[in-house]
Amino acid sequence: MITSKQVKAALAMLGWKVSDLADAAGVSEPTIWRLETAEGPLGGRPETAAKICTALERAGVIFIEENGEGPGVRLRKAKRKR
């Protein structure tokens, strides 16, 4: 389960606006605003959270689970062009 803070961090790392995530996930902007501003685990319907998570992962985000230091995000390495 990802958290609202991970979504915020992922958007910042990608340089995305909420509208970009809404387009990529097929979820309305108001829904994303509501979910991202709540504290804790990403709420809402499970299928909505899955759409958001999948869209961010497709864009290159890796979600890091709680490991004693707290949950986080990082970006996948870009593939080298030959």
Summary of the structure (lengths in Angstrom):
residues: 82
radius of gyration: 12.6
end to end distance: 36.6
largest distance: 43.4
contacts: 215
relative contact order: 0.22
helix: 50%
strand: 12%
